[in-house]
Amino acid sequence: MKGFTFVELMIAVSIMLLLLLLSFPFYTSINKQLTIDRASTRLVQDIRKAIEMTMSAQKFGTDYPDGGYGIYFPSASSDKYYLFADTNENRRYDSGELVEEIKIEGKIQITGKTVNLDNITFKAPEPIALLSNPSGVDLVGVTEVYVLFSDGSNSRYIYINKAGRVYIQ
């Protein structure tokens, strides 16, 4: 008679349980890392979405936003940011310009950013990033800015330069 004995079956199950228990601590750290990677990638996609909406002259409501589209970061230590249509060309987010509020997944927050960076707007015909402070004033001399995502143990820098190039580091 061929087959497995009870002892052989118990040894195989014990080995599988041991491997599972040994890999569990790595699962949580890998899951945290994947979550921050997804959140960072989502911000990059949303910035590119703002560029695309600007370049395709997408309507906001019934009109075309004269100032294009952009991303607004409310503050450091925030768990959300906003995609907005700059309808009054002041290069900053105002009430009534909200296209989408994006909640950052998990326990990830914006824990840092370039000093005075609040708004990144894009205006046609070129997808040049207009980097501005809360008053809508251009960040003079700044060619690249960053936003820092962190969950306490992992962090990612998202860089945006004036040419509209966006990348994660």
Secondary structure, DSSP 4 states (H G I P E B T S, - for coil): --S--HHHHHHHHHHHHHHHHHHHHHHHHHHHHHHHHHHHHHHHHHHHHHHHHHHTT--BTTB--TT-EEEE---TTBSEEEEEE-TTSSSS--TT-EEEEEEPPTT-EEEEESTT--EEEEETTTTEEEEE-TTS-B-TT--EEEEEEE-SS-EEEEEEETTS-EEE-
